[in-house]
């Protein structure tokens, strides 16, 4: 058991999950089961095993369904409801109001066995306002670059890239750099704009993660996650 920490984890579970088709007609995506329990329950169990119990659930779509489930399972869960149409950054902004502490951001459709205490240590050491958790991914295509004369200058077959996996650490004062238009941007656009702005000011660090992860953002990814959970990956 890890040492208990007061750091907040903001779990983003308010999106519509349109790409999940029939699965999210009646329930929000984090309540879709992977194995015997919903995605959100895997996440909570793992966070608590790491000593993180200060969880804030950023609800929106089917908020009452999510609240009912969590209130039945856990003692006095904390919620932040930015409404159905709010983008990711607006949900983070509203959930962070009134707090003056470091927060971990966790997308509600991603499972990863990140050492969260190590993540926090390295974030604090970096003295950045934001740390993004990144993981390697192989691009399935050959990547071509060319010059103004249409002459190919490089060709790389299926290169390894790095991608953001939906986990981050933020300091509360990042919002001093972000105007209302960025904060109120739809879907994930505000988060993209915020990251780019903070990167331009050299305020963002990376945390490299090479462990197993599952993202459940579509029906095909759900099938893959269900085939792996319990066999290769255990979060509970």
C-alpha positions as CSV (number, residue, x, y, z in Angstrom):
1,X,0.0,0.0,0.0
2,X,1.3,3.4,-1.0
3,X,1.4,6.3,1.5
4,X,-1.8,8.3,1.5
5,X,-1.6,11.6,-0.4
6,X,-3.9,14.7,-0.4
7,X,-3.2,15.3,-4.1
8,X,-6.5,15.5,-6.1
9,X,-7.2,13.3,-9.1
10,X,-9.8,14.9,-11.5
11,X,-11.4,12.1,-13.4
12,X,-13.0,13.3,-16.6
13,X,-16.2,11.3,-17.1
14,X,-18.6,13.8,-18.7
15,X,-18.2,13.2,-22.5
16,X,-20.9,11.7,-24.7
17,X,-18.9,8.7,-26.0
18,X,-20.5,8.8,-29.4
19,X,-18.0,6.4,-30.9
20,X,-19.2,3.7,-28.5
21,X,-22.5,3.4,-30.3
22,X,-25.2,1.4,-28.4
23,X,-23.0,1.1,-25.3
24,X,-23.4,4.8,-24.3
25,X,-27.1,5.3,-25.2
26,X,-28.1,4.8,-21.5
27,X,-24.9,5.2,-19.6
28,X,-21.7,7.3,-19.7
29,X,-18.7,5.7,-21.2
30,X,-16.8,5.1,-18.0
31,X,-19.6,2.9,-16.8
32,X,-19.1,0.4,-19.7
33,X,-17.8,-2.8,-18.3
34,X,-14.3,-4.1,-19.1
35,X,-14.2,-7.6,-17.5
36,X,-16.6,-7.9,-14.6
37,X,-16.6,-4.2,-13.5
38,X,-16.9,-0.8,-15.2
39,X,-13.9,1.2,-16.5
40,X,-14.4,3.8,-13.7
41,X,-14.3,1.1,-11.0
42,X,-11.0,-0.2,-12.3
43,X,-9.6,3.3,-12.2
44,X,-10.8,4.0,-8.7
45,X,-9.5,0.7,-7.3
46,X,-6.0,1.4,-8.8
47,X,-5.8,5.0,-7.5
48,X,-6.8,3.9,-4.0
49,X,-4.2,1.1,-4.1
50,X,-1.6,3.9,-4.8
51,X,-2.8,5.9,-1.8
52,X,-4.9,8.4,-3.8
53,X,-8.4,8.9,-2.3
54,X,-9.1,12.5,-3.0
55,X,-11.0,11.9,-6.3
56,X,-13.2,14.4,-8.0
57,X,-15.5,13.1,-10.7
58,X,-16.1,15.6,-13.5
59,X,-19.5,14.5,-14.8
60,X,-21.7,15.8,-17.6
61,X,-23.4,13.4,-20.0
62,X,-25.8,11.1,-18.0
63,X,-24.5,12.7,-14.8
64,X,-27.3,11.3,-12.7
65,X,-26.5,7.8,-13.8
66,X,-22.8,8.2,-12.9
67,X,-23.7,9.8,-9.5
68,X,-26.1,7.1,-8.6
69,X,-23.5,4.4,-9.4
70,X,-20.7,6.0,-7.4
71,X,-22.8,6.9,-4.4
72,X,-23.9,3.3,-4.2
73,X,-20.4,2.0,-4.4
74,X,-18.3,4.6,-2.5
75,X,-18.6,6.8,0.6
76,X,-19.4,10.5,-0.2
77,X,-17.8,10.8,-3.7
78,X,-17.1,14.4,-4.9
79,X,-18.5,15.7,-8.1
80,X,-18.1,18.6,-10.4
81,X,-20.7,19.1,-13.1
82,X,-19.9,21.5,-15.9
83,X,-22.9,20.4,-18.0
84,X,-23.3,18.2,-21.1
85,X,-21.8,20.6,-23.6
86,X,-18.6,21.8,-21.8
87,X,-15.2,20.9,-23.2
88,X,-12.5,19.1,-21.4
89,X,-10.6,22.2,-20.3
90,X,-13.8,23.8,-18.9
91,X,-14.4,20.7,-16.8
92,X,-10.9,20.8,-15.4
93,X,-11.2,24.6,-14.8
94,X,-14.5,24.3,-12.8
95,X,-13.3,21.2,-10.9
96,X,-10.1,23.1,-9.9
97,X,-11.9,26.2,-8.6
98,X,-11.4,26.7,-4.9
99,X,-8.3,24.5,-4.7
100,X,-4.7,25.6,-4.6
101,X,-3.0,22.3,-4.9
102,X,-1.4,20.2,-7.6
103,X,-3.9,18.0,-9.4
104,X,-3.6,14.8,-11.5
105,X,-5.8,14.8,-14.6
106,X,-7.2,11.4,-15.7
107,X,-9.3,10.8,-18.8
108,X,-12.2,8.5,-17.9
109,X,-11.7,6.1,-20.8
110,X,-8.0,5.2,-20.2
111,X,-6.5,2.6,-18.0
112,X,-2.8,2.7,-17.3
113,X,-0.7,1.3,-14.4
114,X,1.3,4.5,-13.9
115,X,3.2,4.9,-10.7
116,X,1.4,8.1,-9.7
117,X,3.7,8.9,-6.8
118,X,6.7,8.8,-9.2
119,X,4.8,10.9,-11.6
120,X,4.2,13.6,-8.9
121,X,7.9,13.5,-7.8
122,X,9.2,14.0,-11.3
123,X,6.6,16.7,-12.0
124,X,7.6,18.7,-8.9
125,X,11.3,18.2,-9.8
126,X,10.7,19.6,-13.3
127,X,9.2,22.8,-11.8
128,X,6.8,22.9,-14.7
129,X,3.1,24.0,-14.6
130,X,2.1,20.9,-16.5
131,X,3.4,17.4,-17.1
132,X,2.0,15.2,-19.8
133,X,2.2,11.4,-19.6
134,X,3.4,10.2,-23.0
135,X,3.9,6.7,-24.3
136,X,5.5,5.3,-27.5
137,X,3.3,4.2,-30.4
138,X,4.2,2.8,-33.8
139,X,2.8,4.7,-36.8
140,X,1.4,2.0,-39.1
141,X,2.4,4.0,-42.3
142,X,5.5,5.0,-44.1
143,X,6.1,8.7,-43.5
144,X,7.3,10.9,-46.4
145,X,8.7,14.4,-46.4
146,X,9.5,16.5,-49.5
147,X,10.8,19.9,-50.5
148,X,9.3,22.7,-52.6
149,X,10.3,21.0,-55.8
150,X,8.3,17.9,-54.8
151,X,11.5,15.9,-54.3
152,X,11.3,13.5,-51.5
153,X,13.8,14.4,-48.8
154,X,13.1,11.5,-46.4
155,X,11.1,8.3,-46.0
156,X,10.7,6.4,-42.7
157,X,8.8,3.2,-42.6
158,X,6.5,2.8,-39.6
159,X,8.4,5.2,-37.2
160,X,7.9,5.2,-33.5
161,X,6.2,8.3,-32.2
162,X,5.1,9.5,-28.8
163,X,1.5,10.3,-27.9
164,X,-0.3,11.8,-24.9
165,X,-2.3,9.1,-23.1
166,X,-4.8,11.1,-21.2
167,X,-3.0,11.6,-17.9
168,X,-1.4,14.8,-16.8
169,X,-0.4,16.8,-13.8
170,X,-1.3,20.5,-13.5
171,X,-0.6,23.4,-11.1
172,X,-3.5,25.6,-10.2
173,X,-1.9,28.7,-11.6
174,X,-1.9,27.4,-15.2
175,X,-5.3,29.2,-15.7
176,X,-3.5,32.6,-15.2
177,X,-2.1,32.0,-18.7
178,X,-5.4,30.9,-20.4
179,X,-8.1,33.3,-21.5
180,X,-11.8,32.5,-21.4
181,X,-12.0,31.7,-25.1
182,X,-9.4,28.9,-24.6
183,X,-11.1,27.6,-21.4
184,X,-14.5,27.6,-23.0
185,X,-13.5,25.8,-26.2
186,X,-15.5,22.8,-27.2
187,X,-14.6,19.1,-26.8
188,X,-10.8,18.7,-26.5
189,X,-9.9,21.8,-28.4
190,X,-9.3,23.9,-25.3
191,X,-6.9,21.3,-23.9
192,X,-4.9,21.3,-27.2
193,X,-4.8,25.1,-27.2
194,X,-3.7,25.3,-23.6
195,X,-0.9,22.7,-24.1
196,X,0.4,24.6,-27.1
197,X,0.4,27.9,-25.4
198,X,2.1,26.5,-22.3
199,X,4.6,24.7,-24.4
200,X,5.5,28.0,-26.2
201,X,6.3,29.4,-22.8
202,X,8.4,26.3,-21.8
203,X,6.1,25.4,-19.0
204,X,5.3,21.8,-19.9
205,X,7.3,18.6,-19.2
206,X,6.9,15.0,-20.2
207,X,6.7,11.9,-18.1
208,X,7.6,8.8,-20.1
209,X,5.5,5.8,-19.6
210,X,6.3,2.4,-21.2
211,X,3.8,0.2,-19.3
212,X,0.6,-1.5,-20.4
213,X,-2.4,0.7,-21.1
214,X,-5.9,0.4,-22.4
215,X,-7.9,3.1,-24.1
216,X,-11.6,2.5,-24.5
217,X,-12.7,5.2,-27.0
218,X,-14.5,3.0,-29.6
219,X,-16.2,-0.4,-29.9
220,X,-13.1,-2.0,-31.4
221,X,-11.0,-0.7,-28.5
222,X,-13.6,-2.0,-26.1
223,X,-13.3,-5.5,-27.6
224,X,-9.5,-5.3,-27.4
225,X,-9.6,-4.2,-23.7
226,X,-12.1,-6.9,-22.8
227,X,-9.8,-9.5,-24.4
228,X,-6.8,-8.3,-22.3
229,X,-8.2,-7.4,-18.9
230,X,-7.6,-10.2,-16.4
231,X,-5.3,-12.0,-18.9
232,X,-2.5,-9.5,-19.3
233,X,-3.6,-6.5,-17.2
234,X,-5.2,-6.3,-13.8
235,X,-6.2,-3.0,-12.3
236,X,-8.5,-4.2,-9.5
